[in-house]
Amino acid sequence: MTKGRRMKKLLIGGTHGNEWTGIYLLEYFAKFEDYDECVLANPKAFQQNKRFVDEDLNRCFSQEKIQDPGTVYERARAADLVEKIKKVDLLVDLHTTTSNMGPTVIFSQKSREVYQVLAYVQKNYPEVKFLFNPDPNKQYMISHAKLGFVIEVGPVANSCLKADVFESSKKIAKLISQAVSSQISLPESLEFYAYEMKIDYKYDENSKLASMVHLDVQGKDFVPLRRGQAVLQDFYAKDIVVDGVEGLFPVFINEAAYYNYKYALQLVKKELWPRP
Amino acid sequence: MTKGRRMKKLLIGGTHGNEWTGIYLLEYFAKFEDYDECVLANPKAFQQNKRFVDEDLNRCFSQEKIQDPGTVYERARAADLVEKIKKVDLLVDLHTTTSNMGPTVIFSQKSREVYQVLAYVQKNYPEVKFLFNPDPNKQYMISHAKLGFVIEVGPVANSCLKADVFESSKKIAKLISQAVSSQISLPESLEFYAYEMKIDYKYDENSKLASMVHLDVQGKDFVPLRRGQAVLQDFYAKDIVVDGVEGLFPVFINEAAYYNYKYALQLVKKELWPRP
């Protein structure tokens, strides 16, 4: 994939200021040569130990928001970061989740180069799952890269480091960096999960939260839902069944940040990507 | 324990504004008669979805801080809450932790009444562990009650509800309420864990965090440390051994809020409390 010249690689951490793993991994990688540059995306949010100051940075990369930053700190930051991203060949953006996702790589575009990277990661770290999350409005940071990946590992609480999540994220970041300079024989197909829909929490008549993820679903990211299985429960331990979700795979189950968006989990379906 | 008249019982939630379990349990208990009053301790912190606004409320109950609130929101709040607490016989304060503590009850004073309550909880919910945390400066809320207990359950990330933690906290809160109106034959002794010491994180020469809880210790609350076992590891996966901790039990392992206090875990020892 190198095509004669050395690829420029950028590692980003702390796009969300309370996801510490990526932030401390920047310091680790600064001592090695896997990445040419390691950048803390949202230093102000990290300083204040919160996800964002004014607006979620990883929803600020659309053309509209970059061109009209106003006084929104994260929009100005997105504009600066896009300039950096344009100059590199590979972007890796480090995230964590409070969900039990395990090691996951998110990609938003399908190309032969993406396929090659994922195949390399899978070969060396078979536990990693791949999540395809198309981004038509290019609001995510990685959508602005020639080749961009999100590393998303959990569970870890916000504003915490957890050794397993830290080491797993480190390993994936190293593998992606190696992948773009390596040649492997590509597998016939790759298994990945494609975004389908979200499941909202239930609220009471005063718009107050009135449900949580069901005990039998909590922590079961990537375990397909059974027929009639309750997805939520109310505060009186009463089951809440959602129709039409049988066979779909829940992910981002009980991610803390998604209470803001009022949803409890995402549902994805398993797909096969034939070798391009 | 009723001594002829009905005991007045107060349930407090949201002493820490990002520990949602207690906050939503207040609404649950408002519909039942287990507690006479259910009070949200730190509404401003909950509104802002953080642990506290100015100062950790559960460190604001010392005489000095209550008498000299200045402009500290939590100190004024502590003064108000003490007035409420003085008028009741039982106080239960609901907390959660990002540590894998399971169901835990914390008490700060030893008396026959405390013994009776713990014995009742143990009989009906044997998995619950008891933590003795003396509070000579009376900085914690429960120290101002005739009879006070903290319910501390984990793991759950901040600003999240988790069904197992929610149901477990609910069950303990019900049992403590029942305990003070019930007669049981007291066991000969009760097992509990008594606070011994803290283990600090390691920092680099620039005072930046340079370690995390060791992979083999993470999540192992109440599992005694072995001889020579590493308690921390640095970001290069190198073990950090701490001397003199063999046989002690780690608790509050990797509690998010304790990064502020720079410690990674507390160590407790197991003790037997003979029937008073």
Interface residues (C-beta under 8 A of the other chain):
Chain A: Y24 L25 E27 Y28 K50 T98 P155 A157 N158 S159 C160 L161 K162 A163 D164 F166 E167 K208 L209 M212 V213 H214 L215 Q218 Q233 F235 Y236 A237 N254 A256 Y259
Chain B: Y24 L25 E27 Y28 K50 T98 P155 A157 N158 S159 C160 L161 K162 A163 D164 F166 E167 K208 L209 M212 V213 H214 L215 Q218 Q233 F235 Y236 A237 N254 A256 Y259
